[in-house]
Amino acid sequence: MELRQLRYFVAVAEELNFGRAAGRLLIAGPSLSQQIKALERDLGVRLFDRDRRSVSLTPAGATLLADARALLERADELRHRARRLSGSEPVRLGYVNWLPPDLGSRTAAVAQVHLDAWVAPSHTQAARVADGGLDLAVCWVRATDLAERGLRAQLIGADRLYAVATGHDTGDVSARETAILLDDDVTSWSSWNVYAEELAARAGTRAVRISDGGITGPAFFDHVRRCRRPVINSPKGQTTPLPPDLVRRRIVAPEVYWTWSLVWRRGEDRTSVLDVVEALRADGHFGIHDPGAWLPEDDPHRRRRL
């Protein structure tokens, strides 16, 4: 029996769905199923009743779940204590696709920051911070996410989104004259879909549903060529060079922004983590409070109207 298998067991028990648990753990579904079976063999009990339609805990699984959570918590506590004693515990920071360009120079004097190798979507990174898999993450979050997951956030960056279009017109385009893509793969694009649906509802942007992952990359450019409207480019595509047959157009009425938050656990008391938070504190609001700027209603950095 391995701690990794216990983490898998807890994830499946909480999701009661192998597909969702595999997505949360960022592993393949068949591999997760094999590890659960191996754990059941080692323990000598069946943990789940499962068929093609449903997954449920057996009485033994329900009884052992609390013990598994306690063991994992003790293991994490032991790991953190050992690192503190050695004076080398790194601050684990995850991200999606953007980081402050001067992150290293701003944090070098206060902590050893370890950039996590798992580059994952915003909702996944926020969940990993809440679960203790990361100390900090740079991601997009809503105020609802912070409240439900017990997190805090500070603004450290923002992207002004633009549209990509065919033709030669590089002039401004209003948001209601653009389109925005929503992908069926919610494991990868959950946060973007939430953002896009609200923009469509509030600014009149046309929502276009796709199923090929074409929010970024060559598939995105193919969608632009097929669409009769300029298509809003996601933050993940901000640095992708445009093909010569496409142009970039600035969105106005409103100006559309995406925020980047640094998130950490509400009860965090480790000096190294809090020092990194302070070191990355940003001056200014990156344009998101300017007249004509748009953010989702539940964005934690949106200026509330009195």
N, C-alpha and C positions, 0 to 999 in steps of 0.2 A: 504494500500500500504506500502510495506517494502523496505528498501534500498537493501536488498538481492534480491528482485524481480527485482529491477532496474538493478542490476548487471547482472542478468540472461538475461534481455531484451537486454542490450548492447552486451553481448556475442553472443546471437543469431543473432542480427542485423549485427554484424561484420563477423560472420561465414556464415550466411545464410544457416545453416545446423544444425539441432538439435543434430545430433549425434556428430559432431565435437565440438559444443558448450558444450555439456554435458561432453565430454572428457576433454576439457579445464577447466571446472569448477569442475571436479572430482565429478560429481553427476550422478545419473541414468537418462537415457533419459526420461522415463515416468514421473519422478518427475519434471524434467525441463519443460516438456510440461504442466503439471498441474499448475505449478507456473506461467507460461506465461498466461494461460487461466484465472487464478485468478486475475492477474494484469489487463488483458483486462476487466474483469468484474468490478473491482474497478474503473478503469478509464472511463469505458463506451464507449470505442472505440476498434476496432479491430486493432491490431498492425501489424499482419502478414497475408499475403495470403499464404496458404500452401496446398499442395496436396501431393500425393505419390512421386512425382518426384522433386519438387522444393519448396523453401521458398523465399518469397520476402516481403519487407516492404510495407505496405499500405501507402498512402499519409499521414495519421495521424501518423503512426509509424515513417516515415522519418522526420516529423516535430518535433516529441517529442524526437527523439534520441539525438539531441544536448542538450536539456534541461536535459535529464536523465544523460548524461555525466557530465554536469555542477554540478548537484546536488550531484553526487557521488564524484566529485572532492572537492566540498565544505565540504562534510561530512568527507572525509579523512583529509582535512586540519584542520577541527575542532577537530577531534580525536587526531591528532598529536600535535596541540597547547595545548589541555588540558593535554596531557601527559607531554609535556615540562614544563607546569606550575606546575605540581605536582612533577616534578623532577624524575619521575619513568618510562619514556618511554623506553621500551626495544628495543633492536636491534633484529629484527626478521630474523633469519637465517634458510634457508631451505637446504636440502641436498638429495642425492640420496641413497647412502648406505655407504659412507665413509666420515669420518671427521678426522682432525688432532687429534691424541690421547691426545695431551696436550692443546686442544682448551680452556678448562675451565681455566687452570692456566695462559694461555697467555692473556686472555681477561678480567679476573676478575677485574683487576685494572682500566680498562678504560670504561667499559660499562656493563649493564645488558643484557646478550645475551640470547634470548629466542629461543630454538630450535623448529622449527615448526613441528607440529605433522603429517602433510601431507608429507610422504616420497614418492616423485613422480619422474618420469623420468627426465633426464637432460633437455630436451627441454621444459618440463612443468615448471620446477623450474626457468629457465632463463626467460620464458615468465612472470612468476609471479613477478619477480624482476622488469622487464620492466613496468608491469602494476601497480606496487605499492603494490602488495599483500605481498611482502617480501622486506626487506632491502638488504639482501645479500643471496647468495646461493653458495653452493659448487657443481659444476656440470661439465660436459664436454660440451664445446662450440667450435664453429668455429669462425674465424675472421669475416666471413660473418654474423653470428648471432649477434656478437657484434655491427657491423655497422648498421644492419637493426633495431635492438631493442634499440639502444642508450645506450649500456652498456660498461663498462670497465672491465678488468679482470687481475688478477695476478695469476701466477702459485703457488700452495701451496702443490702439491703432484703429484705423478705419479705411475702407476702400470706397471710393466713389465709383459706382458701376457705370459702364457705358454699353452702348449697343454696337453690334456688328451687322453690316448690311452689304448687299450687292450694289453695284453701280459706282458712281463717282461722287455722289453727294456726301460731303463730309460735314454738312451743317447740323445744327442742333435738332433733336427730335423729341417731341413730347412723349411722356411715358405711355399715354393712352394710344399712341400710334406704334408702339413696340409689341413684341411678343416675348414670352418667357417660357422656358422649357421645364417640365416636371417629369422626372423619371420614375418608372414603376419600381425600380430597385430601391426600396426604402432603407435597406441596410446601409447603403452607401450615401443616399441622398435625402435622408429624413429631414435634416435641418434646412437644406436648400428648398425642399418642397414646401415646408411650412412657410418659409420666407416668401417664396414665389406665389403661393396661393393668396397670401395676404396682400401682396403688391397688386395682384390681378384684381382682387376684390375692392381695394381702396383707391387705386390709381387708374383703373380701367385698362391695364395691360392685358393682352390676350394670352391666356394660359394654353400651352400646347403640350399634350401628353406624349411621351416617347417611351421606348422600352429597350433602347440599345446603349444606354450609358453615355449618350452624346451630350451631356452637360458641358464637357470640355473636349479638347483634342480634335482630330480630323473629323470625327462624327459630328461634332458641333458645327464645324464649318459646312458640312454637307446639309445640315438642317437649315442653316442660314441661306444657303443657295436655293433650297426648296421653298422657303417661307417668303411670303409676299411683304412681310414687314421686317424692319430691323429687329434683331434678337438680342436680348440682354445677356451680356457675358457674366458668368459667375466669377467670384473671387479666385477660384482655382484656375481660371483661364486668363487671369490678368497679365501674366508674363509670357503667354504663348504668342509667337510671332504670327502676324496675319498673312495669309496667302495674298498674292498680288491682285487677285480679282475681288477682294473684299476690302471694305473701309470701316473705320471706327467713327462712331458718331456719339457726341455727348448727349446725355439724357437731361431734359429740363422739364419743369412743370409736372411733377417735382424732380429735384435732384435726388437720385437714389443712392443711399449709403448702406454699407454692410459693416458692422462693428466687430472688432476683435477684442475679446476680454481675456484677462489673466484671471483664472479661477483657482480657488483653494478652499479647503474645508473650513466650515464656520468655526469649529472648535480648535483649529490649529494653534499650537502653542510653542512649536519649535522655533528657536531664534533664527536658525539658518534659513528656513522657509520664509518667515516673515521679513527677514532682511532682504531676500530676493524680491519679494513683493514690493518693498519700499524702494529698492534700487531701480525697479522697472516702472515706478509711478511716472505717469506722463503729464507734461504740462500742456494745456490746451485741449481742444475738443475735436480737432481734425476736420472741422467744417460741419459736423453733424448738427450743430445748433444754429447754423446760419439760416436766414430766411429762405424758404423754398426747399430746405432739406427734408428728406423723408426717411423715417425709420419705422419698423413695425411697432404697433401699440405696446407690445410686451417687451420691447427692448429695454434692458435695465439702465441704459444710458440715455434714453429719450427724455428730453426736458418736459416735465409734466406741466400742463396748462392749469392755472389756478381758476 
